[in-house]
């Protein structure tokens, strides 16, 4: 049992180390993603090209009579009615093509785009330069960097939009143009920040889902381990007591086979009965574990079978004193009663096999708040260090069974004989285990 618990501790420690390592790798992942792949460069080049083509279309449509067909209105507003020259397209290229670098250098890209926009706007000779370049640049920066950078970039871009010269002779139309560009860049900055927030939200959701999955796996592993411990304890309870009884009866039959054949025959019959009962219990347990049989719904063995343990001890030539007058079985929860009986049976088996004792005292009591058991013998005893490191599953199983119910288990074998004590609370106990 101790080896099993040690193995489980190692596994849980290894699992915790794996979780910490994965968190470290998750934290380092953004730095690794800074190195863009070829496909990322293609995407950024496509975005820059689309922005340039969009600006060209906007420039062409706004500078001709395709949209504003009213000639007098165009003359009053100061709008030209000619095809944009190469300078206009060159200025537009300087404000859009640097967007290829928007992910590897967000701030330099925004600075280049804003500088080109500011100094080109005043030399457009009546052409209104599209703000698509600054919009994409500030949106990308707000998406890639944190909120502080987004706010500074948004304010800087808005300032450039308000102060940039316009080629329009009408101050009213120039104000409308500045206001329009201001609204567009603010909307672009907010859109980038919203996308970043959504990305962070999805990343956090994904992390929590992974954490929940790891927690479920850890919980499932812990439950499997606990179930294995319970199965090992139950198998030990069945086999240890039954095989000990078989050994005692076999020794008695060996002594009596010549002098008292009838008594030897009776001992052999007892061996057959005990071994058959143990075999049936093991088969039933295996069937339940394999799913071939339904779990038994009949009450499990409790202190009502205490007389069988006393008889078992007496057949092993031990003097037994059993005091149960202070124990009110009807007031004790069934699971507590079964745990106390299992402790008595395991202690009796250990006494017969190892103690070399002559007498055994069993004291079982209950009050309104707790149930207690004291099992003592006058055998060779058990040193404290041996009790703490005794091999097998018996003592460990006793302790686990009592502590699982919120009780206290102790063993003292250093003063001649051995005394086992168990106290289990009857109020607020963990009886759902």
Protein Blocks (a to p, Z undefined) as FASTA:
>chain_A
ZZmmmmmmmmmmmmmmmmmmmmmmmmmmmmmmmpccfklmmmmmmmmmmmmmmmmmmmmm
mmmcklmmclklmmmnopacbdcdfklmmmmmmmmmmmmmmmmmmmlmmmmmmmmmmmmm
mmngopacdfklmmmmmmmmmmmmcfklmmmmmmmmmmmmmmpccfbfblklmmmmmmmm
mmmmmmmmmmmmmmmmmmmmmmmmmmmmmmmmmmmmmmmmmmmmmmmmmmmmmmmmmmmm
mmmmmmmmmmmmmmmmmmmmmlmmmmmmmmmmmmmmmmmmmmmmmmmmnopaccdfbdcd
dfklmmmmmmmmmmnopacdddfklpcfklpcfklmmmmmmmmmmmmmmmmmmnopabdc
ddddddfkbccdddddfbebjafklmmmcgcjklmmmmmmmmmnopacdddfkngpjddd
ddddfehpafkZZ
